[in-house]
Amino acid sequence: MTRKHMSYLVYILKCSDNSYYVGITNNVEKRVWEHNQGIVRGYTFKRKPVRLVYFQEFKDVNEAIAFEKQLKGWRRVKKEALINKNIDKLKKLTKGYNSHPSSSSG
């Protein structure tokens, strides 16, 4: 018996209240449908309809889980830079978050 290599998708949904939801699945089309049907209880349940605005595929489940956790920690503006493929803005936001010119060390 051969086993098909599984892929994992980290996805971002835009909800009806304009908030974002980040999740992980191995079938993004089915998962979005489940969110919109109310099969998925939780955050999106009262924020339907939802719309898929971003996804990224991973072969390693641990990498996918790590990326999902990372995205969940991002501010809205950073998620939007990723969704809009604005790499320059994404880099700037990442840099700005990690280093503050007004702080001094020592």
C-alpha positions as CSV (number, residue, x, y, z in Angstrom):
1,M,0.0,0.0,0.0
2,T,1.5,3.3,-1.0
3,R,0.7,6.4,1.0
4,K,0.1,9.7,-0.8
5,H,2.2,12.5,0.5
6,M,0.0,14.9,2.6
7,S,0.3,18.6,2.2
8,Y,-0.9,21.1,4.8
9,L,-2.2,24.6,4.1
10,V,-2.1,27.5,6.4
11,Y,-4.9,29.9,5.4
12,I,-6.4,33.3,6.2
13,L,-10.1,33.9,6.0
14,K,-11.6,37.4,5.9
15,C,-14.8,37.3,7.9
16,S,-18.0,39.3,7.3
17,D,-17.0,41.7,10.1
18,N,-13.7,42.3,8.2
19,S,-11.7,40.5,10.9
20,Y,-9.2,37.7,9.9
21,Y,-9.1,34.1,10.9
22,V,-6.0,32.0,10.6
23,G,-6.2,28.2,10.4
24,I,-4.6,25.0,9.1
25,T,-6.1,22.2,7.0
26,N,-5.2,19.6,4.3
27,N,-8.2,20.6,2.1
28,V,-8.7,24.4,2.0
29,E,-11.7,24.3,-0.3
30,K,-13.6,21.9,1.9
31,R,-12.5,23.8,5.0
32,V,-13.8,27.2,3.7
33,W,-17.1,25.5,2.8
34,E,-17.3,24.1,6.4
35,H,-16.7,27.5,7.9
36,N,-19.4,29.0,5.7
37,Q,-21.9,26.2,6.5
38,G,-21.4,26.7,10.2
39,I,-19.9,23.2,10.6
40,V,-16.8,24.8,12.2
41,R,-17.8,26.2,15.6
42,G,-15.8,29.0,17.2
43,Y,-14.5,32.3,15.9
44,T,-16.0,32.2,12.4
45,F,-19.4,30.8,13.4
46,K,-21.1,34.2,13.9
47,R,-18.9,36.0,11.3
48,K,-20.1,34.2,8.1
49,P,-19.7,34.4,5.3
50,V,-16.0,34.1,5.2
51,R,-13.7,34.4,2.2
52,L,-10.3,32.8,1.6
53,V,-7.8,35.6,1.1
54,Y,-4.5,33.7,1.5
55,F,-3.0,30.3,1.8
56,Q,0.5,28.7,1.8
57,E,1.2,25.0,1.4
58,F,3.7,23.0,3.5
59,K,4.8,19.4,3.2
60,D,5.9,19.3,6.9
61,V,3.0,19.5,9.4
62,N,5.4,21.0,12.0
63,E,6.4,23.8,9.7
64,A,2.7,24.5,8.9
65,I,1.8,24.6,12.6
66,A,4.7,26.9,13.4
67,F,3.7,29.3,10.6
68,E,0.0,29.2,11.7
69,K,1.1,30.2,15.3
70,Q,3.4,32.9,13.9
71,L,0.5,34.4,11.8
72,K,-1.9,34.3,14.7
73,G,0.6,36.6,16.6
74,W,0.8,39.1,13.8
75,R,-1.0,42.5,13.9
76,R,-3.7,43.1,11.2
77,V,-1.5,45.4,9.1
78,K,1.2,42.7,8.8
79,K,-1.4,40.1,7.8
80,E,-2.7,42.5,5.2
81,A,0.8,43.0,3.8
82,L,1.2,39.2,3.4
83,I,-2.3,38.9,1.9
84,N,-1.5,41.7,-0.6
85,K,2.0,40.2,-1.3
86,N,3.5,43.5,-0.3
87,I,6.9,42.1,0.6
88,D,8.6,45.5,1.1
89,K,5.9,46.5,3.7
90,L,6.1,43.1,5.3
91,K,9.9,43.4,5.7
92,K,9.5,47.0,7.1
93,L,6.8,45.9,9.6
94,T,9.0,43.0,10.7
95,K,12.0,45.2,11.1
96,G,10.0,47.9,12.9
97,Y,8.7,45.3,15.3
98,N,12.1,43.9,16.3
99,S,14.1,47.1,16.6
100,H,13.0,50.5,18.0
101,P,15.4,53.4,17.1
102,S,14.4,55.3,20.2
103,S,15.5,52.5,22.6
104,S,19.1,52.3,23.8
105,S,20.9,49.3,25.2
106,G,23.3,49.2,28.0
